[in-house]
Amino acid sequence: MTTPSDSRRLLMLVLPLIIVAFVAAAAFFPTSDRRTYIVAAADVAAAAAAVREVGGEIRSELGIINAVEAALTASQADALSSRQGLLVHLDATVEVSGVGKTGYITLHEAAALHRSGIDGRGVTIAVIDTGLWKTKATQLTRYDEKRILAQLDASTGKISKGSGDPNGHGTHIVSVMMSSREADDEYDDDDDDDNGFEGVAPSANVVSVRAFDDRGRGRYADVIRAIDWIVANRDRHRIRVLNLSMSAPVQSHYWDDPLNRAVMAAWRAGIVVVASAGNGGPHPMTVGVPGNVPYVITVGAMTDSFTPGKPSDDRLATFSAAGPTHEGFIKPDVLAPGGHLKGWMPPKAHIPRTYPQFHDADEEYFMMSGTSQAAAVVSGIVALMLQVDPALQPDDVKCRLVSTARPAVTADGQAAYTVFQQGAGLVSAEDAVYGSARGCANRGLNVDHDLAGTARYRGPAGRNADGHYYVMAADGSPIDGSGLLWSNGLLWSNGLLWSDGLLWSDGLLWSNSYLWSDGLLWSNGLLWSNGLLWSNGLLWSNRTMDLSTRTAAINVWVDQE
């Protein structure tokens, strides 16, 4: 018979075991108040040690940004945020979704390059998106060579034999870049039988990394993990280009954002990063993450207004996001076709099921508009450039694209759009491929110093008391020039509306062409535009950046233009 004293003794023996089991269970099954954070430090070990000290759970390492993905309570996150040398970011949700003609995509000069054997052969483009639907046009080059070198699921970190594309966006992007099907006669401006190919770089190789689900939603941690893998495997797969057709809301300076830091590390590793500006236009300061990184090639969109043979009504797409960035950099860098582009899309994917009216009768081609598609065009052009000149470094590629772009001008030679909308202008594939310019991009910037935190940079954009944005000289004064002042993002100082028919041409040369790409060091407390605050006084004073307060819509669906 058990006495009360025996029961007490038994309870004293068992209670510690119950407590240990409860603690272990709590660690294994995170409590409901735990959320996912990205904790960055001087190195991964320091970040992991800090998380363990406050009782957090480490879920994965993000070595490319010296960080860990961790499950933390709000109090644990606050405790880490107060420590010197740590940056704590609440993980974000990122979404994707971004004819006209396939193949030439109003870049009829691509056909001439294809005829010359310049088709991206030997160059690998990594695409972080929703996956890849295998068709002959996406799986094989123009020479029927297999070109899908690897497919990775970023959420698991595992190589897959092909996870498909339940959303459709990723397949459309790859199709615009490199579809190897020959273009139809109706898309060709030439009289010969060689119509070129649907994709800009029909013989390029591809590494597809799926970081988004069937609704086009993903997390910062997954995208960063994808970039980390791409950088680690760049030599194995000869990855020279990284396409990021995505855009998230800006919630910190570019150098503090963990996704931006991963992108900067990829650029430093020798990978040309092409990012979409975002579909949040037309107002100023709408370029998102990672397009706000000053180093990378940020692409806005133009449209031919559904009249490919009539250049006089080509115009900037109204959805195309515009600069300047919060740090005063001119973005986008260039424009490319992004209106009503047609590409491959799996018929049962989420996007074509949601918008079936834009799928063709055979359920192969799907029409889609967005800066996602514009970025894909530029990634294809970069592959052509690197095939011709493999020694080009990322800064060289950006320099040649910018220096050969063609600004939109009016009939009297004035700028139709400012640099805050069109950057250097519409890309020219042939001129970029055969160009020779070097040393004109990212002048005054140092990505090593930026990542190390020993230097911070701002761009040459300013804003006056009337709310106009302008390009400023070294002393902060406006640089005189037509179209440089911008008010409310709709009407330009020369009175031209965006809806007017404007001719794309190379008739306008920017004075000193590359002045706007220079980076200026933060020094002696220099204030923005004589003390005026950017973006209605937006300040980032909290060390813990909450990336989940808004859904990032990189290429949200936009109406066809």
C-alpha positions, -999 to 999 in steps of 0.1 A, spaced: 0 0 0 13 34 -10 15 60 18 13 98 13 50 101 20 57 75 -7 36 95 -32 55 126 -24 88 109 -28 77 95 -62 65 129 -73 99 144 -64 116 118 -85 93 121 -115 88 159 -115 123 167 -129 118 142 -156 84 157 -165 100 192 -166 129 179 -188 104 163 -211 83 194 -213 113 216 -221 124 192 -248 89 191 -263 87 229 -263 120 230 -282 109 204 -307 74 218 -311 78 256 -312 51 275 -292 26 295 -311 42 328 -302 74 319 -320 80 334 -355 107 330 -380 135 355 -379 168 361 -398 196 368 -374 228 382 -389 262 387 -372 299 389 -380 297 352 -390 273 323 -389 288 309 -357 282 341 -338 247 344 -350 239 308 -340 255 313 -306 234 344 -299 202 326 -309 210 296 -286 218 320 -257 183 334 -256 167 299 -261 158 303 -298 156 274 -323 180 274 -353 163 262 -384 189 267 -411 222 285 -418 223 314 -444 260 315 -449 260 340 -478 249 368 -454 265 354 -422 231 347 -407 208 319 -394 171 313 -398 157 310 -363 124 305 -345 121 332 -317 95 346 -294 90 383 -295 109 387 -262 138 367 -276 139 387 -307 139 420 -287 167 407 -265 188 399 -296 179 433 -312 194 451 -283 228 435 -288 256 452 -307 268 435 -338 235 417 -345 208 425 -371 174 408 -365 148 407 -393 113 391 -391 111 368 -421 90 381 -450 65 366 -474 74 373 -511 51 368 -540 55 365 -577 31 367 -606 46 392 -642 13 393 -769 24 404 -788 52 384 -799 74 357 -787 111 356 -795 117 389 -810 98 407 -783 101 439 -804 139 432 -803 141 423 -840 178 427 -838 180 394 -818 173 375 -850 204 389 -866 224 379 -837 210 344 -838 219 341 -875 255 350 -865 256 322 -840 252 344 -810 226 326 -790 239 323 -755 255 289 -759 278 280 -730 263 306 -707 242 295 -677 214 317 -663 201 308 -628 164 316 -623 149 319 -588 112 316 -593 82 292 -591 98 263 -609 101 251 -645 77 232 -668 97 210 -691 89 214 -728 111 208 -758 115 246 -761 126 251 -725 145 218 -720 166 217 -752 187 243 -770 184 252 -807 209 224 -813 187 199 -793 212 198 -765 199 194 -729 203 226 -711 186 222 -677 217 217 -656 200 215 -622 167 221 -604 166 229 -567 138 232 -542 150 261 -520 125 252 -492 142 218 -487 176 226 -501 175 194 -522 181 188 -558 150 176 -577 146 158 -610 119 183 -618 93 198 -595 73 213 -623 58 248 -621 25 249 -602 23 286 -606 35 292 -642 55 324 -637 89 307 -637 83 288 -669 71 320 -686 103 338 -675 126 310 -688 106 309 -721 111 347 -727 148 342 -720 156 311 -740 128 293 -758 144 274 -786 114 271 -809 117 290 -841 97 322 -843 67 324 -866 67 344 -898 41 368 -883 67 380 -858 94 386 -883 102 420 -899 126 404 -925 116 388 -958 140 358 -954 130 324 -941 152 326 -910 130 341 -884 152 336 -854 140 320 -822 114 327 -796 138 332 -768 164 360 -766 192 334 -759 179 301 -774 210 281 -766 217 293 -730 217 268 -702 195 272 -671 196 264 -634 160 266 -620 155 271 -583 120 270 -569 115 293 -540 78 301 -543 47 280 -540 17 275 -563 3 309 -555 37 326 -561 44 331 -524 77 325 -507 99 337 -479 130 358 -476 149 328 -461 141 306 -491 153 332 -516 184 338 -496 190 301 -493 186 298 -531 212 326 -537 236 309 -513 234 277 -533 238 294 -566 269 312 -555 283 280 -540 277 261 -573 285 289 -598 317 272 -611 302 238 -613 274 249 -635 291 279 -651 265 303 -637 271 338 -650 237 354 -647 211 354 -620 175 365 -629 154 379 -600 120 387 -614 107 397 -580 101 428 -559 94 433 -522 85 465 -503 114 486 -492 115 487 -454 152 496 -446 182 510 -463 194 488 -491 225 476 -471 205 464 -441 180 443 -460 191 406 -458 179 397 -493 198 427 -507 229 416 -489 227 382 -505 222 398 -539 253 420 -533 273 389 -523 263 373 -556 274 404 -576 307 404 -557 312 367 -566 311 376 -603 275 368 -611 256 394 -632 223 400 -612 193 412 -632 163 423 -611 129 436 -621 120 471 -609 86 460 -598 51 466 -610 42 493 -585 45 523 -608 40 549 -621 48 570 -590 83 579 -579 102 558 -553 83 526 -561 113 504 -571 114 475 -546 138 450 -532 161 438 -546 159 462 -575 169 490 -552 204 476 -548 226 501 -566 251 476 -580 227 453 -599 210 458 -633 174 469 -625 150 467 -654 118 486 -661 92 479 -688 81 495 -721 53 484 -744 47 486 -781 10 493 -775 1 461 -795 15 476 -827 49 460 -831 54 475 -866 47 510 -854 75 524 -832 59 558 -829 35 547 -802 60 527 -781 59 540 -746 68 534 -710 44 509 -693 23 526 -667 29 498 -642 67 501 -644 81 511 -611 102 543 -609 130 558 -589 148 573 -572 156 549 -544 155 559 -508 192 564 -509 190 586 -540 201 562 -567 187 564 -602 166 533 -609 157 516 -631 190 513 -650 174 504 -683 141 495 -699 132 464 -720 100 451 -736 76 440 -708 41 445 -723 19 416 -734 48 391 -740 39 356 -750 57 326 -735 52 290 -725 30 283 -695 17 250 -681 -20 249 -688 -30 237 -653 -8 261 -634 -23 287 -611 -19 318 -633 -35 304 -665 -63 289 -644 -69 324 -629 -66 342 -662 -77 317 -689 -85 344 -714 -48 350 -720 -39 314 -729 -40 305 -766 -63 279 -780 -36 252 -778 -29 261 -742 8 265 -749 15 302 -750 4 326 -724 3 364 -727 17 383 -697 29 418 -688 53 430 -662 88 441 -653 94 403 -646 93 398 -684 114 428 -690 141 415 -667 140 381 -685 147 399 -718 177 416 -703 190 384 -687 189 368 -722 208 397 -737 234 394 -710 239 358 -719 246 369 -755 271 394 -743 289 369 -722 291 343 -750 309 369 -772 331 382 -744 333 357 -715 358 379 -696 333 405 -689 327 412 -652 293 423 -638 303 460 -637 314 457 -674 281 441 -684 261 469 -667 283 495 -683 278 482 -718 240 479 -713 237 514 -699 260 531 -724 243 516 -754 207 521 -743 185 545 -762 165 571 -743 130 580 -754 129 614 -769 102 637 -784 101 650 -819 121 680 -809 148 659 -793 138 665 -757 137 636 -731 103 620 -731 108 605 -697 133 613 -670 161 591 -658 140 582 -628 116 564 -651 136 551 -680 172 551 -666 195 552 -696 167 541 -719 156 511 -740 182 483 -742 199 476 -775 209 439 -779 232 444 -808 250 475 -795 254 459 -761 268 426 -776 293 444 -798 301 473 -775 334 480 -759 327 504 -730 341 496 -696 344 515 -663 312 535 -665 290 516 -641 290 517 -603 317 543 -602 325 554 -567 309 523 -552 328 494 -535 307 463 -528 333 448 -505 332 479 -483 295 480 -485 291 444 -473 317 449 -446 298 480 -433 328 502 -437 312 525 -463 276 535 -471 266 552 -503 240 574 -517 231 584 -552 229 617 -570 191 622 -568 177 651 -548 143 667 -541 135 704 -539 111 723 -518 83 718 -544 86 681 -543 104 677 -576 131 651 -579 163 660 -598 198 648 -605 223 669 -585 259 678 -590 285 671 -564 276 703 -545 240 693 -543 228 717 -569 204 706 -597 220 696 -630 202 716 -657 186 695 -683 152 688 -699 131 663 -682 151 660 -651 125 675 -628 96 653 -619 64 661 -600 39 634 -588 53 609 -613 27 616 -639 33 649 -657 67 660 -668 81 695 -668 78 697 -705 41 690 -703 41 656 -719 17 629 -706 28 593 -705 -1 584 -728 13 604 -757 29 585 -786 67 588 -782 94 575 -805 122 554 -791 155 565 -806 191 572 -799 186 609 -806 193 620 -771 227 618 -754 229 623 -716 255 648 -708 285 630 -694 264 598 -698 275 581 -666 273 609 -641 240 595 -627 255 561 -619 281 575 -596 279 567 -559 286 593 -532 299 584 -498 279 593 -468 300 619 -451 299 648 -426 263 644 -418 251 653 -453 213 657 -453 191 646 -482 181 675 -504 187 703 -478 171 684 -450 140 672 -468 129 637 -458 123 610 -484 90 593 -487 69 614 -463 94 611 -435 98 573 -435 124 565 -409 139 531 -399 148 535 -363 140 500 -350 169 476 -353 144 447 -358 131 451 -393 96 436 -396 94 421 -431 60 406 -427 39 437 -422 33 439 -460 30 412 -486 58 417 -511 44 417 -546 72 415 -570 53 409 -600 17 411 -591 -7 407 -619 -11 438 -640 -33 446 -670 -19 438 -704 -3 469 -720 
